[in-house]
């Protein structure tokens, strides 16, 4: 079966990785200038650099639909710049997964594919998709919802290593981001890891820099621009997170459940 995933950030990439390993053909779409911060585990990096690897799966930027199909034949995951996901009408995927994580529906409809799955808040199962997968850390993370919506966004990051909001780095101003560190660096509270213009972005806790915007990314003040992991494990920067795998498991469950129910592929 063929899966089209909207979004190619870290959670979407966790979904793509699990589905790829499960034998699905996967194509991802993203915007021209991705704003993901966990870039070492995001297939969106293929848009920026032309190609990237997430764990054991290679991805490449696709120039058009013909190129997508060529890449799939070579066992390379295609990432296509298509913010409105207009390609779905030509690709005719069996499954559409909206994992943009915009906290609202940006146009996905339940009629877009035989199986449509929304990831996180902004979708209502039975209305604009067939199932929703919960993304909020806690007891319900990764659960599949077939009637209703995911929990509302609180704008409070989940707690990791005893820290929640303190681990997230936010752009200090409107402008263009320039990093002074790299993902995987050890940092301490008070360290400057980047600038927007002449305004520094300063760590409030110590740990390993797990996420950072790409240089040249346009920002607005308060925009999520980095992530410090207080657990201090450098290897966590190069593998998809427990959260991403949990969400991916929910997406896989939803596909298998809906396939057995619908059974018209």
C-alpha positions, 0 to 999 in steps of 0.5 A: 500500500502507498502512503502519503504523509503531509509534513516531514518533521521529527514526529512525521519522520517517526511515522514514516520510518515505522511504516517504511520498516513495515513494508509500505511505500512512503512519500512525504511533503513539506514546505520549501523552508522547513522549520523543524528543529530535530533536524538529525531525525527529520526527513525534511532535511532532504529539502534543505540538503538534497538528501538525508538519512534518518537511522537506516532509511535514506531520503532524497528531495524529489523534483516531480512525481516521476522522480518520486516513483524512480526514488521509490524503485531505488528504495529511497524515500522521496520528500517533495516540496508541496505545502498544499499537498496538491500532488495527492490527486495525481498520486492517489495514495491508499493512505493519507497521514496529516502529520504537519502538527499545525494544531489545526487542519490546513485542508485535509479532507476525509475524502482525500484517500480511502484511509485518512489519519490526522496526527494531533489536535485540529482533526475530528475523526469521522468528520475530516479524517477516519482516525486521529492519533494522540500526540500529547505526552502522558497516559494517552500518547499514541492512542487511536481515536475513531470518534472525536478529537485529540487533546487540545494543545496546551503550548506546554512541552512534555516533561523530559528529565524533570524539565518541561518548558525550560528545555525549549529554546525560542527565537528572541526576535523576528528575523533570520536565525544563525546558529553558533552551535550544532545539534549534539553539542553539550551546553550549559545554562547561560550558553548562547547557541544562536542569534536572530540579528544581534539578539542571542538565544540563551539556554536556561538549562544544561544538557545536549542540544537535541534540536536547532533551526537551520541557519537562514530560517526566518523566525518570529519572536517566541518561535520554537527554535531549539531543544535542550535534552537534560538527559545528556545522551548524545546518541538520542540526537540520532534516533527517533524519539519515544514519542515519535515511535509511540505516535507512529505505532498509533498510525500503524494500528489505525491503518491496519484497523481501518484496512480490515474494516474498509477492505476495499483496496 
